[in-house]
Amino acid sequence: LDRAVTPPFVATICGLEDITNFDRRFTSIAPILIPQEESLTEEAQESFRDFEWVADWVG
């Protein structure tokens, strides 16, 4: 809480999409996209029916 311990490593981040701090075995895996309709149950879909907010950082 006091931030009295200096971390052994401080990551350098060059931007929102910078992945240089992740191991290549994870960044080399092709993503598998799941359509929204298949990823949420009917009940969950209903919970988000009128949800319109999008984060400022989404382009």
N, C-alpha and C positions, 0 to 999 in steps of 0.2 A: 504494500500500500504506500509505503514511503518512497518507493522507487530508488532505494539505496543500493541495489545490486545492479551493476552494469551487465547487460546481456552479452553473451559471448559472440553473438552474431546479430548484425542489424541488416536486414535485407534492403537492397537498393531496388526501387521500383521506378520504371521508366514510363509508365502509363497504365491506363485501365486494362489493357490486354496483355501486359507484360507477364510472361510465363517462365522467365529465366530462372526463377527460384524453385521451380517444380522439377522433380526428377523426370528425365526423358522417357522412362518406361511408362509414365502416366500421360505425358503430353503427346506421345506417338500413337496412342490408341485412338482409333476412329470413333467418333461419337455415334451413339445410337439414339436417334430421335423418336420419341413416342408421341403420336398424335394426342392432343389434349383430350379428345373424346374417350380415348382408351385408358388414359392415365388416372382419371377421376371417376368415382362412382356417381350414380345419378344424384344421390343425396349431396355429395360434395359439389357437383356441378350446380345444383340449386342454390347452395350457399354463396356462390360467386356470380350468380346470374346478373346482377346490376353493378358488378365491380368494374370500375373504369379507370382507377388510378394507375399511373405509370410513373416509375421513378424518373427523376430529372436526368440521370446519367444514361438512360436508354435512348439510343439515337433514332 
